[in-house]
Amino acid sequence: MNALVEQERKLMALITCRVHQTFADARAAGASAEVFGDVESIARSMTAALPSSHVYDKLVGPFYDTPSLTQWRGVSRQAINKAVSAGTVIACQLEGGQWVYPTWQFTDSRTVHPHLITLWQTLRESADPWTCAIWLRSPQEDLGDRTAADWITGGHPVDPALTLARADAQRWAA
C-alpha cells in the first residue's frame, strides 16, 4: 500500500477515536451542542497542523503555509511576518509570493529550535532563503552524513554545524 495512503488511514483512525471520545465526554458532562456549533472552524483548526504539499517537499519540506502556521502556533499573520523579517523563523517564498515554513524547524512546544535559527542567520548573511534551507537539509559528511537540521534536532552540539555553516557562507560571499 502507498505510504501516504497508509499514513492517512492511520491519522483518520486516530482522529475518529479522539473525536468520538470528545463527544462522549461532552455528553457525559451535559455539554450543549452549541459548544460544537461551528464545525467548519473546528475542522480548519484540526487540519491546520497538517503540512501542506509543495514541489520543494523532497528537498526542504514538508511545509506549513502562512494560514496553517498562524492557526497551529496560535499567533497572528503579523507575528509571523515580524519573525520572518527578524530572521527568527525559517521561511521561503514560492514563485507566486506565498510563504512556506519548513515543519522540521519547530519544537514540540511550537517554537523554532534556537540553534537552527543560529545556523539560518549565519547562512542568510550570504545566500537566499532557498539555498539556506536546502543547505540545512543536505547531508554533511562532517556531521556523520546527517543534515544540519537533523543534527541539531537530534540534540547534538551546534558548534560543528555552525563551523560548517560559517565556512560555506564565507565561500558563498567570496
Phi and psi in degrees as a GROMACS rama.xvg file:
@    title "Ramachandran Plot"
@    xaxis  label "Phi"
@    yaxis  label "Psi"
@TYPE xy
-56.6434  132.751  ASN-2
-60.5683  -37.896  ALA-3
-66.7814  -40.9395  LEU-4
-64.0939  -40.623  VAL-5
-64.8636  -41.7258  GLU-6
-62.9955  -40.6263  GLN-7
-62.1317  -44.0258  GLU-8
-60.1219  -45.7711  ARG-9
-62.6653  -44.8405  LYS-10
-63.1003  -44.9208  LEU-11
-62.4615  -38.9895  MET-12
-64.3834  -43.5567  ALA-13
-65.6629  -43.7687  LEU-14
-63.3462  -44.3098  ILE-15
-57.7845  -46.2872  THR-16
-61.4265  -43.9694  CYS-17
-69.0267  -38.0572  ARG-18
-65.8344  -45.8132  VAL-19
-58.221  -43.1256  HIS-20
-65.2036  -40.2946  GLN-21
-61.5526  -44.1089  THR-22
-68.8071  -36.4041  PHE-23
-63.6885  -42.802  ALA-24
-63.7326  -39.8692  ASP-25
-64.3561  -43.3389  ALA-26
-62.1874  -44.0569  ARG-27
-63.2097  -31.539  ALA-28
-86.4283  -4.77376  ALA-29
75.2187  25.7157  GLY-30
-67.8855  150.889  ALA-31
-80.8241  151.462  SER-32
-63.1991  -21.9392  ALA-33
-61.2392  -25.3885  GLU-34
-58.2439  -32.8518  VAL-35
-108.22  24.1822  PHE-36
-60.946  -39.1311  GLY-37
-98.8822  73.0575  ASP-38
-63.9758  -30.177  VAL-39
-62.7945  -44.2257  GLU-40
-66.6406  -39.6319  SER-41
-61.9286  -44.7839  ILE-42
-62.3893  -41.6739  ALA-43
-61.1531  -43.1446  ARG-44
-64.3576  -40.9449  SER-45
-66.432  -36.4559  MET-46
-90.8029  -6.47895  THR-47
-61.7445  -28.9605  ALA-48
-79.2407  -6.35788  ALA-49
-79.5555  130.668  LEU-50
-64.4205  146.008  PRO-51
-91.6596  165.178  SER-52
-107.105  137.95  SER-53
-142.532  165.494  HIS-54
-64.0676  -23.5477  VAL-55
-85.4738  2.8549  TYR-56
-54.0064  -42.2012  ASP-57
-67.487  -31.7628  LYS-58
-84.8211  -47.1264  LEU-59
-127.74  -25.3657  VAL-60
-77.7958  -169.055  GLY-61
-75.0568  170.039  PRO-62
-127.4  157.955  PHE-63
-98.8131  147.239  TYR-64
-94.1919  175.847  ASP-65
-61.2848  -48.0445  THR-66
-59.9839  -39.9154  PRO-67
-66.9895  -40.5777  SER-68
-67.8959  -41.8898  LEU-69
-62.8459  -40.5989  THR-70
-66.2888  -47.5896  GLN-71
-65.742  -41.9143  TRP-72
-86.5291  -13.3617  ARG-73
70.056  37.7304  GLY-74
-128.057  168.475  VAL-75
-82.3968  163.45  SER-76
-60.4059  -37.2777  ARG-77
-63.7989  -37.754  GLN-78
-65.0372  -39.614  ALA-79
-65.7138  -45.4946  ILE-80
-59.8687  -40.2389  ASN-81
-64.0132  -42.3684  LYS-82
-64.6479  -39.1323  ALA-83
-62.89  -47.2734  VAL-84
-61.3008  -37.3936  SER-85
-80.0768  -10.8151  ALA-86
75.0244  25.3372  GLY-87
-104.227  11.103  THR-88
-144.071  141.529  VAL-89
-82.4612  119.438  ILE-90
-141.463  140.752  ALA-91
-131.068  144.835  CYS-92
-103.265  130.461  GLN-93
-77.8614  166.853  LEU-94
-56.2496  -36.1646  GLU-95
-77.5647  -0.744638  GLY-96
99.3035  -10.9649  GLY-97
-71.7476  137.445  GLN-98
-91.8965  142.839  TRP-99
-130.23  151.862  VAL-100
-131.363  112.836  TYR-101
-57.2538  134.374  PRO-102
-68.5196  -27.8233  THR-103
-68.6813  -11.4728  TRP-104
-79.8927  -16.0802  GLN-105
-92.6034  140.852  PHE-106
-84.643  174.278  THR-107
-61.7359  -24.0159  ASP-108
-90.7062  14.165  SER-109
67.834  23.8848  ARG-110
-106.772  166.776  THR-111
-87.9052  135.044  VAL-112
-61.5128  121.988  HIS-113
-60.6881  -35.2177  PRO-114
-69.4356  -30.279  HIS-115
-65.6014  -37.7881  LEU-116
-66.6981  -37.8269  ILE-117
-58.187  -46.6751  THR-118
-64.4452  -45.0569  LEU-119
-56.786  -49.5566  TRP-120
-65.7761  -35.2851  GLN-121
-64.0933  -47.3328  THR-122
-67.1227  -38.904  LEU-123
-65.6621  -17.119  ARG-124
-63.8029  -21.6181  GLU-125
-127.936  -4.62676  SER-126
-148.445  163.592  ALA-127
-74.4208  163.498  ASP-128
-56.9399  -41.4701  PRO-129
-65.198  -41.7807  TRP-130
-60.3117  -43.8059  THR-131
-65.7641  -43.5187  CYS-132
-65.5923  -39.8429  ALA-133
-64.4775  -40.6021  ILE-134
-59.2701  -45.5949  TRP-135
-62.1187  -25.3003  LEU-136
-106.042  10.7877  ARG-137
-99.7209  135.078  SER-138
-58.9914  138.249  PRO-139
-116.725  122.755  GLN-140
-55.8819  -41.4618  GLU-141
-70.3585  -8.65385  ASP-142
-109.648  27.5209  LEU-143
67.7872  34.7135  GLY-144
63.1257  20.7048  ASP-145
-92.5995  157.96  ARG-146
-77.4446  157.375  THR-147
-61.087  -37.8118  ALA-148
-63.0529  -45.1654  ALA-149
-66.7149  -37.3304  ASP-150
-58.7851  -50.5076  TRP-151
-67.5193  -49.45  ILE-152
-69.2648  -16.0379  THR-153
-83.1741  1.36902  GLY-154
89.8081  10.9626  GLY-155
-79.9223  159.737  HIS-156
-65.7663  147.593  PRO-157
-73.5986  -28.5673  VAL-158
-54.7276  -46.9281  ASP-159
-61.1768  -40.5684  PRO-160
-68.9998  -37.839  ALA-161
-66.9418  -37.6552  LEU-162
-60.4052  -44.7009  THR-163
-64.5157  -43.2099  LEU-164
-62.2789  -44.0211  ALA-165
-62.3199  -42.6913  ARG-166
-63.2958  -44.3467  ALA-167
-69.0857  -38.9327  ASP-168
-62.4598  -40.2567  ALA-169
-65.8656  -41.5399  GLN-170
-63.3182  -42.9014  ARG-171
-63.9717  -36.0125  TRP-172
-74.9082  -20.8694  ALA-173
